[in-house]
Amino acid sequence: MTTQSSALSSDDRRMTDKETCDYLRIKARQLYTWRLDGVVPYIRVGRSLRQPRNFCARSRPAQANARTSATSLPPSSPAL
C-alpha cells in the first residue's frame, strides 16, 4: 500500500490572492482581470481560489518586460 505525502513540493504549492499579488507586485483588481481573461490559471479550494506558484514564477520576468516596453512607448498625439 502506497501513501501520499501531505507536503507539496515548492513547484506544486498554490498561492492565495494576497501572496500572488505581493509576489507579482500587482493589485488584486489586476489579478481578477487576468483571471477573467484566462491569463492566470487557478483552482478552487473550498471557497477560495489559488494560483500555482510555478505560473507566478514564470510570469514575473514577463511582467517586468511588459512594464519596460509600456514605458518606452511614445506619447500619443493630442486629440483635435
C-alpha positions, 0 to 999 in steps of 0.5 A: 500500500502506497501513501501520499505525502501531505507536503507539496513540493515548492513547484506544486504549492498554490498561492492565495490572492494576497501572496500572488499579488505581493509576489507579482507586485500587482493589485488584486483588481489586476489579478481578477482581470487576468483571471477573467481573461484566462491569463492566470490559471487557478483552482478552487479550494473550498471557497477560495481560489489559488494560483500555482506558484510555478505560473507566478514564477514564470510570469514575473520576468514577463511582467517586468518586460511588459512594464519596460516596453509600456514605458518606452512607448511614445506619447500619443498625439493630442486629440483635435 
